[in-house]
Structures are given as C-alpha cells and as structure tokens.
C-alpha cells in the first residue's frame, strides 16, 4: 500500500465530501475507502477528518496534509505528463505572457509557423504591459524586456530591441527638431508610466559619456500601444520600440531624431520559465523556436 495512493484516496474524499461519493469516483467500495483513510491516520498518528453523521470536516492536521499532498499530487501528474511527452509528439497547452508590443509585433506574427509545426500544442497568450505573474505560477513562459530582477526563473535571451526617439512630422513642423538631447527639455515629450512609476528618464551618449535625461510632457500613458499612437498623432516627441516603428519611418509618418546620440547597447528580450530538472518538451520547443525566429529588428 503506497503513501502516494493514500494521498489520492484522501484527496478524493475531501473533494467529494463523503466516503461514498469518493468510492464511486474511484470505482471501489465505501469500506475500502474508509480502510485506506483509517490506515493513513494510524500511520501518521493524527486525525485528519472529523466525522459526524451529516458531514466530514478537516482537522487542522488534515488541512495541512491536504494542502501539501495536493501540491505533491500535482507534481506527480506534471512529471508523468512531461516524461510522457518525451516518447511522442509534444502536446498540451502552453501558457505564455508577454508585453503588448512584443506580443503584437514579434510573437503573434511567428506563432502560426510554430503551431503548424506542432499541431498537438495550444497556446494561451496573455498580453500586458505590467509585469504579471512574476513567479510564473500561472504561465509556462514569460517574455520580458531586459533582465528580470530578483527572479528565480531561468532566463533565455531570444531577441533584442532598441528605443528610437522620434516624432511625427506635424509636431516637428510646429515646434522644430531638437539638435541635442538637452534640447528635449524645451519640448513636449510623451511619457509612460508602468507599475506606478514614471518612465521619463531617457538614455543617450554625449561626447562618449552616458547621459540620463529626465524629460517632461503633458501626456502620460501606461502602455506601449498608447504611447505609440500619441507620438503618431503629434502629441509630442516619444521614445518607441524598433519592433514597430520601421514601417512608419519608411512611410514618412515618423522621423527619428537624435540618432547620433543613441546608446549602442540594445535592450535584450528574454524568455523566462520555471526552473525544473525536467523541462517539458513543449517549452523547450517554443524557446528554440523563438531563438530562431525573433531576430534583432533593423530599420
């Protein structure tokens, strides 16, 4: 009689609310379920369930055992699923989260090829400009701008991006074109706020030295899409990602400025996943695919 199967029986009793209902779900007799739970309590030396004629309730020890055993059973199920995938075509759902701009302009365009290559895999994609699920409790893979801080996740670089300072021609015709980064202090700049913080410190290189410049403006938005549309509309000078801006620059809707002061270092884009001795094949496949497909964008 294994302790693992005792956990499963006990979990089914708690979930079903009675020995009889658990026995029906497990396909055994009520007396067999009672014997397993009684034996488990004797082996542990504690009472896990308070029994009355009307209902069952968990003791304090039972609540602890139930909570911890559920995690163990989930790990067992996941391990069996992962190991099973090594013997055939990977299958199942991949839960992915990504910043909106990366998702819209880099990830979604390549996903059809990935899903065509692996028809047994489904992708659930969550797009958000806020850092959701930092511990990856709800997602398998998270795409992130830059290196995650204070994260226990495993990270893999899959691409890189640059921030381009630019403006609509309508804005430049009205207010002129800045010649140096410090000229931005006399211009209206489109600002972003994320996680309650103002993203209004822009980086440049002047005379070989890094310069961080705190810019100002009358428009603040909490997401990259709203930031981009504001720059297109001529609300002010903005700093936007090269993941999207190339087409609008080529079409003349936006003009890059202060190019010779741009930092040389690109912003890395990382994929993060939970550390595990057995990385599910579907995650490994996605990471390998992203490394091949999400190449640095050039204008």
C-alpha positions, 0 to 999 in steps of 0.5 A, spaced: 500 500 500 503 506 497 503 513 501 502 516 494 495 512 493 493 514 500 494 521 498 489 520 492 484 516 496 484 522 501 484 527 496 478 524 493 474 524 499 475 531 501 473 533 494 467 529 494 465 530 501 463 523 503 466 516 503 461 514 498 461 519 493 469 518 493 468 510 492 464 511 486 469 516 483 474 511 484 470 505 482 471 501 489 467 500 495 465 505 501 469 500 506 475 500 502 475 507 502 474 508 509 480 502 510 485 506 506 483 513 510 483 509 517 490 506 515 493 513 513 491 516 520 494 510 524 500 511 520 501 518 521 498 518 528 493 524 527 486 525 525 485 528 519 477 528 518 472 529 523 466 525 522 459 526 524 453 523 521 451 529 516 458 531 514 466 530 514 470 536 516 478 537 516 482 537 522 487 542 522 492 536 521 488 534 515 488 541 512 495 541 512 496 534 509 491 536 504 494 542 502 501 539 501 499 532 498 495 536 493 501 540 491 505 533 491 499 530 487 500 535 482 507 534 481 506 527 480 501 528 474 506 534 471 512 529 471 508 523 468 505 528 463 512 531 461 516 524 461 510 522 457 511 527 452 518 525 451 516 518 447 511 522 442 509 528 439 509 534 444 502 536 446 498 540 451 497 547 452 502 552 453 501 558 457 505 564 455 505 572 457 508 577 454 508 585 453 503 588 448 508 590 443 512 584 443 506 580 443 503 584 437 509 585 433 514 579 434 510 573 437 503 573 434 506 574 427 511 567 428 506 563 432 502 560 426 509 557 423 510 554 430 503 551 431 503 548 424 509 545 426 506 542 432 499 541 431 498 537 438 500 544 442 495 550 444 497 556 446 494 561 451 497 568 450 496 573 455 498 580 453 500 586 458 504 591 459 505 590 467 509 585 469 504 579 471 505 573 474 512 574 476 513 567 479 510 564 473 505 560 477 500 561 472 504 561 465 509 556 462 513 562 459 514 569 460 517 574 455 520 580 458 524 586 456 531 586 459 533 582 465 528 580 470 530 582 477 530 578 483 527 572 479 528 565 480 526 563 473 531 561 468 532 566 463 533 565 455 535 571 451 531 570 444 531 577 441 533 584 442 530 591 441 532 598 441 528 605 443 528 610 437 526 617 439 522 620 434 516 624 432 511 625 427 512 630 422 506 635 424 509 636 431 516 637 428 513 642 423 510 646 429 515 646 434 522 644 430 527 638 431 531 638 437 539 638 435 541 635 442 538 631 447 538 637 452 534 640 447 528 635 449 527 639 455 524 645 451 519 640 448 513 636 449 515 629 450 510 623 451 511 619 457 509 612 460 508 610 466 508 602 468 507 599 475 506 606 478 512 609 476 514 614 471 518 612 465 521 619 463 528 618 464 531 617 457 538 614 455 543 617 450 551 618 449 554 625 449 561 626 447 562 618 449 559 619 456 552 616 458 547 621 459 540 620 463 535 625 461 529 626 465 524 629 460 517 632 461 510 632 457 503 633 458 501 626 456 502 620 460 500 613 458 501 606 461 502 602 455 506 601 449 500 601 444 498 608 447 504 611 447 505 609 440 499 612 437 500 619 441 507 620 438 503 618 431 498 623 432 503 629 434 502 629 441 509 630 442 516 627 441 516 619 444 521 614 445 518 607 441 520 600 440 524 598 433 519 592 433 514 597 430 516 603 428 520 601 421 514 601 417 512 608 419 519 611 418 519 608 411 512 611 410 514 618 412 509 618 418 515 618 423 522 621 423 527 619 428 531 624 431 537 624 435 540 618 432 547 620 433 546 620 440 543 613 441 546 608 446 549 602 442 547 597 447 540 594 445 535 592 450 535 584 450 528 580 450 528 574 454 524 568 455 523 566 462 520 559 465 520 555 471 526 552 473 525 544 473 530 538 472 525 536 467 523 541 462 517 539 458 518 538 451 513 543 449 517 549 452 523 547 450 520 547 443 517 554 443 524 557 446 528 554 440 523 556 436 523 563 438 531 563 438 530 562 431 525 566 429 525 573 433 531 576 430 534 583 432 529 588 428 533 593 423 530 599 420 
